């Protein structure tokens, strides 16, 4: 694949963000939400597997690679912002699958993406295998002709194994295998975040929590803060509450809501 000048520019901008002040990378679930986030001043976007699956009427993990690639392309077309893709486990257990996922999402316009160490069959990969998968993805990223930022995810804390020592060991091994960004979703306290960030030299992405402030997370060492499916559920909750009020009480007051689409979608 030969990257376009536009993709190369987005990639350079994305890499530069990781060398500057800490930043929030929000997670849109469709092209419209992506355009709103760009209009609100965010400087990069990351897909959410759970939020995108919701748009298809499915649960997290049930979107196909073809659908995810089309989604990434739609977000890339919709905004001028760099897009990083949640590639889940790379759509296969072996290193070749992880490498192919990187190539596929890059071809769709993405300039970054994440690979996790959890198999949809219900187990975390053993460390050696997990490292081989990140090494395969990193090798594929290195051959793209532009700086595709690979994020390696250690899933312990959201998969029933909140072993901080093992999480740190995995992230350090992923760093050595070529990951550009490290991520352990599910860290709960500033102390846990600080322990992770202090144990690696590459930038760390932290998943936002409602019980922590952005300042708490950044002060603990995070370079990048994502929200996962959180914004999707904020929007869905508002819709469901308004619809319930209509059905149960005949209350139409929520329909008074207005948004400045003409400002957000200005060309």
C-alpha positions in Angstrom: 0.0 0.0 0.0 1.3 3.4 -0.9 0.0 6.0 1.6 -1.5 9.2 0.3 -0.2 12.6 1.3 -3.3 13.1 3.4 -2.8 9.9 5.3 0.9 10.6 5.9 0.0 14.1 7.2 -2.5 12.6 9.6 0.0 10.0 10.8 2.6 12.6 11.5 0.1 14.7 13.4 -0.9 11.7 15.4 2.6 10.8 16.3 3.3 14.4 17.3 0.4 14.4 19.7 2.1 11.5 21.6 5.2 13.6 22.1 3.4 16.7 23.4 1.0 17.4 26.4 -1.4 14.7 27.5 -4.6 14.7 25.4 -8.0 13.1 25.2 -8.8 10.9 22.2 -12.6 10.5 22.2 -14.3 7.5 20.6 -17.1 8.3 18.0 -19.5 5.6 17.0 -20.3 6.9 13.5 -19.4 9.6 11.0 -21.8 12.1 12.5 -20.4 11.8 16.0 -16.9 12.0 14.6 -17.7 15.3 12.9 -19.2 16.7 16.1 -16.0 15.7 18.1 -13.8 17.4 15.5 -16.0 20.5 15.6 -15.6 20.5 19.4 -11.9 20.8 19.1 -10.5 17.3 19.6 -7.4 16.5 17.7 -7.6 12.7 17.1 -10.2 10.0 17.2 -10.3 6.3 18.1 -13.0 3.9 17.2 -14.9 2.0 19.8 -15.7 -1.7 19.1 -18.7 -1.7 21.4 -20.1 1.6 20.2 -19.7 0.6 16.5 -21.3 -2.8 17.2 -24.2 -1.0 18.7 -24.8 0.9 15.4 -25.2 -2.6 13.8 -27.6 -3.8 16.5 -25.0 -6.1 17.9 -22.9 -6.7 21.0 -19.2 -5.9 21.3 -17.0 -8.2 19.3 -19.7 -9.1 16.8 -18.6 -6.7 13.9 -16.8 -8.3 11.1 -13.3 -7.2 9.9 -14.9 -5.9 6.7 -17.4 -3.9 8.6 -14.7 -2.4 10.9 -12.6 -1.5 7.9 -15.6 0.2 6.2 -16.3 2.1 9.5 -12.7 3.2 9.8 -12.8 4.5 6.2 -16.0 6.4 6.9 -14.5 8.1 9.9 -11.4 8.9 8.0 -13.4 10.5 5.2 -15.7 12.4 7.6 -13.0 14.4 9.3 -9.5 15.7 8.9 -8.4 14.1 12.2 -6.2 11.0 12.6 -8.1 7.9 13.3 -6.9 4.9 15.4 -8.9 1.7 15.1 -9.9 -0.8 17.9 -8.8 -4.0 16.1 -9.8 -6.2 19.0 -7.6 -9.3 19.0 -6.7 -8.8 15.3 -9.5 -11.0 14.1 -7.5 -14.2 14.7 -5.2 -15.7 17.3 -2.0 -15.9 15.3 0.6 -13.2 14.6 -0.2 -13.2 10.9 -3.8 -12.3 11.7 -2.6 -9.3 13.8 -0.3 -8.2 11.0 -3.1 -8.5 8.4 -5.4 -6.4 10.6 -2.9 -3.6 10.7 -2.5 -3.7 6.9 -6.2 -3.8 6.4 -7.0 -0.8 8.7 -4.1 1.2 7.3 -5.6 0.6 3.8 -8.9 1.9 5.1 -7.2 5.2 6.1 -6.3 4.6 9.7 -3.0 5.8 11.1 -3.1 3.8 14.3 -4.7 0.8 15.9 -4.8 -1.4 18.9 -4.3 -5.2 19.4 -5.4 -6.9 22.6 -4.1 -10.0 24.3 -7.6 -11.5 24.8 -9.2 -14.2 22.6 -13.0 -14.0 22.0 -13.1 -17.7 22.9 -12.6 -16.5 26.5 -9.0 -16.6 27.4 -6.0 -14.3 27.7 -3.1 -15.4 25.5 0.0 -16.7 27.3 2.7 -14.1 27.4 5.0 -15.6 24.7 2.2 -15.9 22.2 0.8 -12.4 23.0 4.3 -11.0 22.4 4.6 -12.8 19.1 1.3 -11.3 18.0 2.4 -7.7 18.9 5.7 -8.3 17.1 3.9 -9.4 14.0 1.6 -6.4 14.1 4.6 -4.1 14.7 6.5 -5.6 11.7 3.5 -4.9 9.5 3.2 -1.4 10.8 6.8 -0.7 10.1 6.4 -1.7 6.5 3.5 0.7 5.7 5.6 3.7 4.6 4.2 6.0 7.2 4.2 6.1 11.1 1.3 3.9 12.0 1.0 3.9 15.8 0.5 0.5 17.2 -1.2 0.3 20.6 -0.8 -3.0 22.6 -3.5 -3.8 25.1 -3.2 -5.9 28.2 -6.8 -7.0 29.0 -6.3 -8.4 32.5 -8.2 -5.8 34.4 -11.4 -6.1 32.4 -11.2 -9.9 32.0 -11.3 -11.0 35.6 -7.6 -11.0 36.3 -6.7 -7.7 38.0 -3.1 -8.7 38.5 -1.2 -5.4 38.3 2.2 -7.2 38.3 1.3 -9.4 35.4 -0.3 -6.4 33.5 3.0 -4.5 33.9 5.1 -7.4 32.8 2.9 -7.8 29.7 3.1 -4.1 28.8 6.8 -4.1 29.2 7.1 -7.1 26.9 4.8 -5.5 24.4 7.0 -2.4 24.5 10.1 -4.5 23.7 8.2 -6.2 20.9 7.6 -2.9 19.1 4.4 -1.4 20.4 4.3 2.4 20.2 1.6 3.0 22.8 0.7 0.8 25.8 -2.8 0.3 27.2 -4.3 -1.6 30.1 -8.1 -0.8 30.2 -9.7 -1.1 33.6 -7.1 0.5 35.8 -9.1 1.9 38.7 -7.0 4.2 40.8 -4.3 6.9 40.2 -2.0 4.6 42.1 -2.5 1.8 39.5 -2.1 4.2 36.7 1.0 5.6 38.2 2.5 2.2 38.7 1.9 1.3 35.0 3.2 4.6 33.6 6.3 4.5 35.8 7.2 1.0 34.6 7.4 1.7 30.8 9.0 4.3 28.6 6.4 4.4 25.8 3.2 6.6 26.0 0.4 5.0 28.0 -3.3 5.3 27.1 -5.7 5.2 30.0 -9.4 4.4 29.8 -11.4 7.2 31.5 -13.5 6.5 34.5 -16.5 8.5 35.8 -15.0 8.4 39.4 -11.7 10.0 38.3 -11.1 13.4 36.9 -9.0 14.0 33.8 -6.5 15.8 36.1 -6.2 12.7 38.3 -5.4 10.5 35.3 -2.9 12.9 33.6 -1.1 13.6 36.9 -0.7 9.9 37.3 1.3 9.8 34.1 -1.2 9.1 31.2 -0.2 10.5 27.9 -3.5 9.7 26.2 -7.0 9.3 27.6 -9.8 7.5 25.8 -13.4 7.0 26.7 -14.2 3.7 25.0 -17.9 3.2 24.4 -18.7 5.8 27.1 -20.0 8.6 24.8 -22.1 6.1 22.9 -23.9 5.1 26.1 -24.3 8.8 27.1 -26.2 9.3 23.8 -28.1 6.1 24.0 -29.2 6.7 27.6 -30.5 10.2 26.7 -32.4 8.7 23.8 -33.9 5.8 25.8 -34.9 8.1 28.6 -36.7 10.5 26.2 -38.4 7.6 24.4 -39.5 6.1 27.8 -41.0 9.4 28.9 -42.9 9.6 25.6 -44.2 6.0 25.9 -45.0 6.0 29.6 -46.1 9.5 30.3 -46.8 11.1 27.0 -44.0 13.6 27.9 -42.7 15.2 24.7 -40.6 17.8 26.4 -37.3 16.2 25.5 -38.0 16.8 21.8 -37.2 20.5 22.4 -33.5 19.6 22.2 -31.7 21.4 19.5 -28.0 21.1 18.3 -26.0 23.4 16.1 -25.5 21.1 13.2 -24.9 23.9 10.8 -21.9 25.0 12.9 -20.7 21.5 13.5 -21.0 20.3 9.9 -19.6 23.4 8.2 -17.5 22.5 5.2 
